[in-house]
Amino acid sequence: MIYFLVIIFLAPFLLVFPGVIEANMIVGGETVYVVKKGDSFELIGARLGVHWKNIPKENSLEMDKNPEPGTRLRITTRKIVPRLLDNGILVNIPDRTLYLFKTGSLITFPIGVGKAAEDEAGSWKTTTGKFRIVGKKTNPTWYVPDSIQIEAALKGKWVDEVVPPGRGNPLGKYALVTTIPGVLIHETIYPSSVYRYRSHGCIRVLPEHMKELFPLVEVNTPGEIIYEPVKVAVTDNGKIYLEVRTDAYRRVGSLREHTRKVIEAKGLSDKVDWKKVDMLVKTESGIAEDVSPTPVKLQVASQAPQRSFAQKMFETIKSFWD
C-alpha cells in the first residue's frame, strides 16, 4: 500500500485528494468550468485534460460554436492512473497525460504528443520507453532537427536551422531534456495543440502548467512513456471502472478484443456488465465509467389493492350513516 497526496491540475481549479492509494486509483471527477474570454472548446479541453468534443456533448451545445464567456460548463475529468511509481514521471500516450510522482504526491498535467499520421518525412509518433531527465533549460534555443527541415522542404517551406529564445520559439520558456532522442518535455506556444496529437514527437505542456512542473522535476528524475488505451480499476467499495480511449497509433489491433483481454487479466470477466463495456468501446470517450452490473431491485408486492378495498368499505359505511 502506498500513501499519496493526489493533486490534479485542472486550471483554473486545483483539486486535492488526500488519502490512501492502492493498486487501483481513479483521479478527477465532475467539475464546473466558467468560460473565459477567448476560450474555445479545444482550449478548455487542453486545460482540463478532456477530449474537446466531450464538452459540447455533455452540455448540449453546438460543436462548431464557441461558448459565451461566463457560461458554466459541466465537465467530467475522471480517469484511471495507469500505474503507480514511488517517484518519477509516467506518460501514457493515449491519456495524453503526464503523471508526476514525487515525495508522496501525484500531480497530473494534460500534454500534447506526436502526430498519429505519417507523411513523406516519416513518423512523428512519440516514442515509448524508459528515460531519465538529463537537463533543464530555461529560455532554450531550438536546434531544428533534420527530419523537421526535410518535412518543411517537402512542403516547399523554409525553416531556420536554429531558433533563438523568444516569442516565436516553439519550446517556450522551459524544456526538460530526456534520454530518449528527439523527445523533450517542453512548454508550447500552441496551447490548442495540448491534449492532441500534434507534435513532432515531443511532449507539449501548457505554459501555466509548465511553470508548475519545471521546478518540481530534478535532473536524473526517472520516467517512462507507455501506450495503454484501456484501463480498469476496482474501487474500495467493489465498483469496477473502465476507461477506453482511441487507439490513435493503431498498436493494439481490435480495441474490443484488447479491452476484453485487459478485463480478463484482472480476473473481472464475470464481474462486469458487458453491455456497458461494449458501449464504452464504441464511444471511446476516454472517461472512466462504472461498468459494474446494475443491482437487481426486488419487487415488493403493492399494498394499493388492500388500501383501495378498505377505502371503498369506509366510503360505503360512511354513505350508509349519511
Backbone hydrogen bonds, N-H to C=O, Kabsch-Sander energy under -0.5 kcal/mol:
donor,donor_aa,acceptor,acceptor_aa,energy
2,I,21,I,-1.5
4,F,2,I,-0.5
4,F,19,G,-0.9
5,L,104,G,-2.6
6,V,4,F,-0.6
6,V,17,F,-1.7
7,I,5,L,-0.6
7,I,106,L,-4.5
8,I,15,L,-2.1
9,F,7,I,-0.5
9,F,108,T,-1.4
10,L,8,I,-0.9
10,L,13,F,-2.2
11,A,47,R,-0.5
13,F,10,L,-3.4
15,L,8,I,-1.7
17,F,6,V,-2.9
19,G,4,F,-0.7
21,I,2,I,-1.6
22,E,20,V,-0.5
22,E,24,N,-0.7
27,V,79,K,-2.8
31,T,75,I,-2.7
33,Y,73,L,-2.6
35,V,33,Y,-0.6
35,V,71,T,-2.8
39,D,36,K,-2.0
44,I,40,S,-2.5
45,G,41,F,-2.5
46,A,42,E,-1.9
47,R,43,L,-2.0
48,L,44,I,-2.4
49,G,45,G,-1.8
50,V,45,G,-1.7
54,N,51,H,-1.8
55,I,51,H,-0.6
55,I,52,W,-0.9
57,K,53,K,-1.3
58,E,54,N,-2.5
59,N,55,I,-1.2
60,S,57,K,-1.0
61,L,56,P,-2.6
65,K,62,E,-1.0
70,G,35,V,-2.8
71,T,68,E,-2.1
73,L,33,Y,-3.1
73,L,71,T,-0.6
75,I,31,T,-2.7
75,I,73,L,-0.6
77,T,29,G,-3.6
77,T,75,I,-0.6
78,R,29,G,-0.6
79,K,27,V,-2.6
81,V,25,M,-2.4
88,G,101,F,-2.9
89,I,222,P,-2.2
90,L,99,Y,-2.7
91,V,224,E,-2.6
92,N,97,T,-1.6
93,I,91,V,-0.6
93,I,226,I,-2.5
96,R,92,N,-1.6
97,T,92,N,-1.1
98,L,109,F,-2.9
99,Y,90,L,-3.4
99,Y,97,T,-0.5
100,L,98,L,-0.6
100,L,107,I,-3.1
101,F,88,G,-3.1
101,F,99,Y,-0.6
102,K,100,L,-0.6
102,K,105,S,-2.4
105,S,102,K,-1.1
106,L,5,L,-2.6
107,I,100,L,-2.2
108,T,7,I,-1.2
109,F,98,L,-2.3
111,I,96,R,-2.4
112,G,204,R,-2.0
113,V,196,R,-2.2
115,K,199,S,-2.2
119,D,122,G,-2.1
122,G,119,D,-1.8
129,G,225,I,-2.4
131,F,223,G,-2.6
133,I,221,T,-2.1
134,V,132,R,-0.6
134,V,177,V,-2.6
135,G,177,V,-1.0
137,K,175,A,-3.0
139,N,173,K,-3.6
142,W,163,V,-2.8
143,Y,141,T,-0.7
144,V,142,W,-0.9
144,V,161,E,-1.8
149,Q,145,P,-1.8
150,I,146,D,-2.6
151,E,147,S,-2.1
152,A,148,I,-2.3
153,A,149,Q,-2.3
154,L,150,I,-2.5
155,K,151,E,-1.1
156,G,153,A,-1.6
157,K,152,A,-3.2
163,V,142,W,-2.9
169,N,166,G,-1.6
172,G,169,N,-2.0
174,Y,171,L,-0.5
175,A,137,K,-2.1
176,L,185,I,-3.0
177,V,135,G,-2.8
177,V,175,A,-0.5
178,T,183,V,-1.1
179,T,132,R,-1.0
183,V,180,I,-2.2
184,L,182,G,-0.7
185,I,176,L,-2.5
186,H,184,L,-0.7
186,H,203,I,-2.6
187,E,171,L,-0.8
187,E,174,Y,-2.4
188,T,205,V,-1.6
193,S,190,Y,-2.2
194,V,191,P,-1.5
195,Y,111,I,-1.0
196,R,193,S,-1.1
198,R,113,V,-1.3
198,R,196,R,-1.0
199,S,113,V,-2.4
203,I,184,L,-3.1
204,R,112,G,-2.2
204,R,202,C,-0.6
205,V,186,H,-2.1
206,L,110,P,-0.5
209,H,206,L,-0.5
210,M,206,L,-3.1
211,K,207,P,-1.9
212,E,208,E,-0.5
212,E,209,H,-0.6
213,L,209,H,-2.6
214,F,210,M,-2.7
216,L,213,L,-1.2
217,V,213,L,-1.0
217,V,214,F,-0.8
218,E,216,L,-0.5
220,N,133,I,-3.9
221,T,218,E,-1.7
223,G,131,F,-2.3
224,E,89,I,-1.8
225,I,129,G,-2.4
226,I,91,V,-3.3
226,I,224,E,-0.5
231,K,243,E,-2.2
233,A,241,Y,-2.3
235,T,239,K,-2.8
238,G,235,T,-1.9
241,Y,233,A,-3.3
241,Y,239,K,-0.5
242,L,289,E,-2.6
243,E,231,K,-2.6
245,R,229,P,-2.3
248,A,246,T,-2.0
250,R,247,D,-1.7
255,L,253,G,-0.6
258,H,254,S,-2.5
259,T,255,L,-2.4
260,R,256,R,-2.0
261,K,257,E,-2.1
262,V,258,H,-2.3
263,I,259,T,-2.2
264,E,260,R,-2.6
265,A,261,K,-2.5
266,K,262,V,-0.9
267,G,264,E,-1.7
268,L,263,I,-2.1
271,K,268,L,-2.0
272,V,269,S,-0.5
273,D,291,V,-3.1
274,W,272,V,-0.8
276,K,273,D,-0.5
277,V,273,D,-2.0
278,D,274,W,-2.6
279,M,275,K,-1.7
280,L,276,K,-1.9
281,V,277,V,-2.2
282,K,278,D,-2.0
283,T,279,M,-2.2
284,E,280,L,-2.5
286,G,244,V,-1.9
288,A,78,R,-2.1
289,E,242,L,-2.6
291,V,240,I,-3.1
292,S,240,I,-0.5
297,K,295,P,-0.6
300,V,298,L,-0.6
301,A,299,Q,-0.5
307,R,303,Q,-2.3
308,S,304,A,-2.8
309,F,305,P,-2.3
310,A,306,Q,-2.6
311,Q,307,R,-2.6
312,K,308,S,-2.1
313,M,309,F,-2.4
314,F,310,A,-2.4
315,E,311,Q,-2.5
316,T,312,K,-2.3
317,I,313,M,-2.6
318,K,314,F,-2.7
319,S,315,E,-2.2
320,F,316,T,-1.7
321,W,317,I,-2.2
322,D,318,K,-2.1
